[in-house]
Amino acid sequence: MGARRTTPIRALAGAAAALALVAGLAGCEGANGAPVMASPWQPDFASVVDEAPVADASAIPAGSLMAKIRSRGSLNVGGTDAAALFSLKDPVSGKLTGFDAGLAQMLAQYITGKPTENLVTVTADTREALLQNGTVDTVFATYTITPARAQKVAFAGPYYASGDAILVAASNTSIKAVADLGGKTVCTESSSTAANDIKQYAPTAKVILFQTNAECEQAVEQKRADAYVLDQALLLGDQYRDKNVKVVGTPFTTEPYGIGVPLGSPEMKTFVNGWLKLIESDGEWAKLWQATIGTALTGQPPAPPVIGSAQGS
């Protein structure tokens, strides 16, 4: 599909903030307790979004969901504003930054010509319903693709792969891997795939469920739970914000993240997959990773997962 480039208008915007973030991350700890050193240079988030492509009008057929979004002038997105590294609202500016937030803004720009999104906060319990009733056009919410969910909504992607990991109190030295969860009280979010994973990998653990990430993190801090299991990407965000907790071990499952779209709009899935291939091939995906997740993880951007490779995608 054809696309034209937008002209960067904030190429230097946020440079001071980016430098401050790099300096601040120098003392952070990684998932294994080792210091995480940020790359000496990361792309500026706003510039990455500004430089993202815009689709040619010929790529948006009349009567399609994309045409309705372009006519509206904004993309209705189901997501969150409280996930560090993925989608977090700045309390001063009110702007969203992070990997999921950036992708949503880039898709909005691809369709409408500007990175305008209307965020509708979702939970693991409401994502499918909001797509089914038309409240949102897409869901960007570290949304793991599963065959069961694919019966209710369609998934573009996967666009990123994570896996279940373990978060404990910073002072905890007894839990280092999934094998250490036996007999422990372990919490996770209700309706997440992690609940079944805990039962499979730590069958003697006592599982308690909460609705939100914040409730799970608080349970660990208050010693009501020994550990919290969820996607490593989200737990790293908790560690990034809160030095009272830490991520231990390595992921013990594979979680392919997809972009939720309405099941009744197959043209939208095809369109979004085409857009993903474009931003992956031209380097925009990697730049966004560096500007967001790459501020907390060392090394080069990973290779994106193959689109259509997950069951249900």
C-alpha positions as CSV (number, residue, x, y, z in Angstrom):
1,M,0.0,0.0,0.0
2,G,1.2,3.5,-0.8
3,A,2.3,6.0,1.8
4,R,3.8,9.4,2.0
5,R,6.1,10.9,4.6
6,T,5.1,13.6,7.0
7,T,7.6,16.5,7.7
8,P,9.1,16.3,11.2
9,I,8.0,19.3,13.2
10,R,9.3,18.4,16.6
11,A,12.7,17.0,15.7
12,L,14.4,18.7,18.7
13,A,11.4,18.7,21.0
14,G,11.9,16.9,24.2
15,A,15.7,16.6,23.8
16,A,16.4,17.9,27.3
17,A,13.8,15.5,28.8
18,A,15.3,12.6,26.9
19,L,18.8,13.4,28.2
20,A,17.4,13.6,31.7
21,L,15.7,10.2,31.3
22,V,18.9,8.7,30.1
23,A,20.8,10.1,33.1
24,G,18.1,8.9,35.5
25,L,18.1,5.4,34.1
26,A,21.8,4.9,34.7
27,G,21.1,3.7,38.3
28,C,18.1,1.4,37.5
29,E,18.3,-2.3,38.0
30,G,17.5,-4.9,35.3
31,A,15.5,-8.1,35.6
32,N,18.4,-10.0,37.0
33,G,19.3,-7.3,39.5
34,A,22.2,-5.9,37.4
35,P,22.3,-2.2,36.6
36,V,20.5,-1.2,33.4
37,M,22.5,1.3,31.4
38,A,20.5,3.3,28.9
39,S,21.9,3.6,25.4
40,P,24.0,6.8,25.1
41,W,21.4,8.0,22.5
42,Q,17.8,7.2,22.0
43,P,15.4,8.7,19.4
44,D,13.0,11.3,20.8
45,F,9.5,9.9,21.2
46,A,7.7,12.9,19.6
47,S,10.1,12.9,16.7
48,V,9.5,9.2,16.0
49,V,5.7,9.8,15.8
50,D,6.1,12.9,13.7
51,E,8.2,11.1,11.1
52,A,5.8,8.2,10.8
53,P,4.2,7.7,7.4
54,V,0.7,8.7,6.2
55,A,-1.3,6.4,3.9
56,D,-2.2,7.5,0.4
57,A,-5.9,8.1,-0.1
58,S,-6.0,5.1,-2.5
59,A,-5.2,2.8,0.4
60,I,-8.4,3.7,2.2
61,P,-11.5,2.4,0.4
62,A,-14.8,4.1,0.7
63,G,-17.1,2.5,3.3
64,S,-14.2,0.9,5.2
65,L,-13.6,1.4,8.9
66,M,-10.4,3.3,7.9
67,A,-12.5,5.7,5.9
68,K,-14.8,6.3,8.8
69,I,-11.8,7.0,11.0
70,R,-10.3,9.4,8.5
71,S,-13.6,11.2,8.2
72,R,-13.8,11.5,12.0
73,G,-10.2,12.8,12.2
74,S,-9.1,10.6,15.1
75,L,-8.6,7.0,16.1
76,N,-10.6,5.6,19.0
77,V,-8.1,3.5,21.0
78,G,-8.7,1.1,23.9
79,G,-5.7,1.1,26.1
80,T,-4.3,2.3,29.4
81,D,-2.6,5.5,30.8
82,A,-0.8,3.8,33.7
83,A,1.7,1.3,32.1
84,A,5.2,2.7,32.2
85,L,7.2,2.0,29.0
86,F,4.0,1.1,27.1
87,S,1.3,3.7,27.7
88,L,1.8,6.3,30.5
89,K,0.1,9.7,30.8
90,D,2.3,12.7,31.7
91,P,0.6,14.3,34.7
92,V,1.7,17.8,33.6
93,S,1.1,17.7,29.8
94,G,-1.6,15.0,29.8
95,K,0.2,13.3,26.8
96,L,0.7,9.6,26.4
97,T,4.1,8.1,25.8
98,G,5.3,4.5,25.5
99,F,5.5,1.7,22.9
100,D,1.7,1.0,22.7
101,A,0.8,4.7,22.9
102,G,3.4,5.5,20.1
103,L,2.0,2.7,17.9
104,A,-1.5,4.0,18.4
105,Q,-0.5,7.5,17.5
106,M,1.5,6.4,14.5
107,L,-1.5,4.3,13.2
108,A,-3.8,7.4,13.8
109,Q,-1.3,9.4,11.7
110,Y,-1.2,6.8,9.0
111,I,-5.0,6.9,8.6
112,T,-5.9,10.5,9.3
113,G,-2.7,12.4,8.7
114,K,-2.2,13.4,12.3
115,P,-1.4,11.4,15.5
116,T,-4.7,12.1,17.1
117,E,-6.2,9.4,19.3
118,N,-9.1,9.3,21.7
119,L,-8.1,6.9,24.6
120,V,-10.8,4.8,26.2
121,T,-9.3,3.1,29.3
122,V,-9.8,-0.7,29.1
123,T,-9.2,-3.6,31.5
124,A,-8.7,-7.3,30.7
125,D,-12.4,-7.7,31.2
126,T,-13.6,-5.0,28.9
127,R,-11.4,-5.1,25.8
128,E,-13.5,-7.5,23.7
129,A,-16.8,-5.8,24.6
130,L,-15.6,-2.3,23.7
131,L,-14.4,-3.6,20.3
132,Q,-17.6,-5.6,19.7
133,N,-19.9,-2.6,20.5
134,G,-17.9,-0.1,18.4
135,T,-16.7,2.1,21.2
136,V,-13.1,1.7,20.1
137,D,-11.6,1.0,16.6
138,T,-8.5,-0.7,18.0
139,V,-7.0,-2.0,21.3
140,F,-3.4,-1.4,22.0
141,A,-3.0,-2.8,25.5
142,T,-0.2,-5.5,25.6
143,Y,-3.1,-7.7,24.4
144,T,-1.9,-11.3,24.2
145,I,-3.3,-13.1,21.1
146,T,-5.1,-16.4,21.9
147,P,-7.4,-18.6,19.8
148,A,-10.2,-18.1,22.4
149,R,-10.0,-14.3,22.2
150,A,-9.8,-14.5,18.4
151,Q,-13.3,-15.9,18.4
152,K,-14.6,-12.6,19.7
153,V,-12.2,-10.1,18.1
154,A,-9.6,-10.0,15.3
155,F,-5.9,-9.5,15.9
156,A,-3.4,-7.7,13.6
157,G,0.2,-8.7,14.3
158,P,1.7,-9.9,16.5
159,Y,3.8,-6.7,16.9
160,Y,5.8,-7.6,20.0
161,A,6.6,-10.7,22.1
162,S,7.0,-10.8,25.8
163,G,6.5,-13.6,28.4
164,D,5.3,-14.1,31.9
165,A,7.9,-13.1,34.6
166,I,7.9,-12.6,38.3
167,L,7.8,-9.4,40.4
168,V,8.6,-9.5,44.1
169,A,9.4,-7.0,46.9
170,A,12.9,-5.5,46.5
171,S,14.0,-7.2,49.8
172,N,12.9,-10.7,48.7
173,T,15.7,-13.1,48.2
174,S,13.8,-16.4,48.3
175,I,12.1,-16.2,44.9
176,K,14.3,-16.1,41.8
177,A,12.5,-18.3,39.3
178,V,9.1,-20.0,38.6
179,A,10.3,-23.1,40.5
180,D,10.4,-21.0,43.7
181,L,6.7,-20.2,43.5
182,G,5.5,-23.5,44.9
183,G,3.5,-23.1,48.1
184,K,3.7,-19.3,47.8
185,T,0.8,-16.8,47.5
186,V,1.0,-15.4,43.9
187,C,-1.3,-12.7,42.5
188,T,-2.1,-11.7,38.9
189,E,-4.7,-9.8,37.0
190,S,-8.1,-11.4,36.6
191,S,-8.9,-12.4,32.9
192,S,-5.1,-12.4,32.1
193,T,-3.5,-15.5,30.6
194,A,-1.1,-15.5,33.5
195,A,-3.6,-17.1,35.9
196,N,-3.6,-20.4,34.0
197,D,0.2,-20.2,33.5
198,I,0.7,-20.0,37.3
199,K,-1.5,-23.1,37.7
200,Q,0.5,-24.9,35.0
201,Y,4.1,-23.9,36.1
202,A,3.5,-23.6,39.9
203,P,0.5,-25.9,40.7
204,T,0.9,-25.7,44.5
205,A,0.9,-21.9,44.5
206,K,-2.1,-20.1,46.0
207,V,-3.4,-17.8,43.3
208,I,-5.2,-14.6,44.1
209,L,-6.7,-12.3,41.5
210,F,-7.0,-8.5,41.3
211,Q,-8.5,-6.4,38.5
212,T,-5.6,-4.0,38.0
213,N,-1.8,-4.0,37.8
214,A,-1.7,-1.4,40.6
215,E,-3.6,-3.7,43.0
216,C,-1.3,-6.6,42.3
217,E,1.8,-4.4,42.8
218,Q,0.4,-3.1,46.1
219,A,-0.3,-6.6,47.3
220,V,3.3,-7.5,46.8
221,E,4.5,-4.3,48.6
222,Q,2.2,-5.0,51.5
223,K,3.3,-8.6,51.8
224,R,-0.3,-9.9,51.1
225,A,1.3,-11.7,48.1
226,D,4.7,-13.2,47.8
227,A,4.9,-12.6,44.1
228,Y,3.1,-11.1,41.1
229,V,3.2,-12.9,37.8
230,L,2.4,-11.1,34.5
231,D,4.1,-10.2,31.2
232,Q,7.7,-9.2,31.8
233,A,7.2,-6.0,29.7
234,L,4.6,-4.7,32.2
235,L,6.5,-5.8,35.3
236,L,9.6,-4.0,34.1
237,G,7.4,-0.9,33.9
238,D,6.4,-1.4,37.5
239,Q,10.1,-1.8,38.5
240,Y,11.0,1.3,36.5
241,R,8.5,3.4,38.5
242,D,8.8,1.8,41.9
243,K,12.1,0.8,43.6
244,N,10.3,-1.1,46.3
245,V,9.8,-4.0,43.8
246,K,12.0,-5.9,41.4
247,V,11.6,-8.3,38.5
248,V,13.5,-11.6,38.9
249,G,14.4,-14.5,36.6
250,T,13.6,-14.7,32.9
251,P,10.2,-15.1,31.1
252,F,8.9,-18.7,31.4
253,T,6.2,-18.3,28.7
254,T,5.8,-16.6,25.3
255,E,3.1,-13.9,25.0
256,P,2.6,-12.5,21.5
257,Y,0.9,-9.1,21.6
258,G,-1.6,-8.2,19.0
259,I,-3.6,-5.1,18.0
260,G,-7.3,-5.8,18.6
261,V,-9.7,-4.8,15.8
262,P,-13.4,-5.5,15.2
263,L,-14.1,-9.0,14.0
264,G,-16.7,-7.6,11.6
265,S,-14.2,-5.3,9.8
266,P,-11.7,-7.7,8.1
267,E,-10.4,-4.9,5.9
268,M,-9.1,-3.2,9.1
269,K,-7.0,-6.2,10.1
270,T,-5.5,-6.4,6.6
271,F,-4.8,-2.6,6.6
272,V,-3.2,-2.7,10.0
273,N,-1.0,-5.7,9.1
274,G,0.2,-3.8,6.0
275,W,1.0,-0.8,8.1
276,L,3.0,-2.9,10.6
277,K,5.0,-4.4,7.8
278,L,5.8,-0.9,6.5
279,I,7.0,0.5,9.9
280,E,9.0,-2.6,10.6
281,S,10.7,-2.6,7.2
282,D,11.5,1.2,7.2
283,G,12.9,1.2,10.7
284,E,10.1,3.2,12.5
285,W,9.2,0.2,14.7
286,A,12.9,-0.1,15.9
287,K,13.1,3.7,16.5
288,L,10.0,3.6,18.7
289,W,11.3,0.6,20.6
290,Q,14.5,2.5,21.3
291,A,12.6,5.6,22.5
292,T,10.4,3.6,24.9
293,I,11.2,0.0,25.9
294,G,14.8,0.6,25.0
295,T,15.2,3.2,27.7
296,A,14.9,0.4,30.3
297,L,16.4,-2.6,28.4
298,T,20.0,-2.9,27.1
299,G,20.9,-4.0,23.6
300,Q,19.6,-3.5,20.1
301,P,15.9,-3.6,19.3
302,P,14.7,-7.2,18.9
303,A,13.4,-8.5,15.6
304,P,9.6,-8.1,15.5
305,P,7.6,-11.3,15.5
306,V,6.4,-12.6,12.1
307,I,3.0,-11.1,11.4
308,G,0.4,-13.9,11.4
309,S,2.7,-16.3,13.3
310,A,0.6,-16.5,16.5
311,Q,-2.4,-18.8,16.8
312,G,-5.4,-16.5,16.5
313,S,-3.7,-13.9,14.4
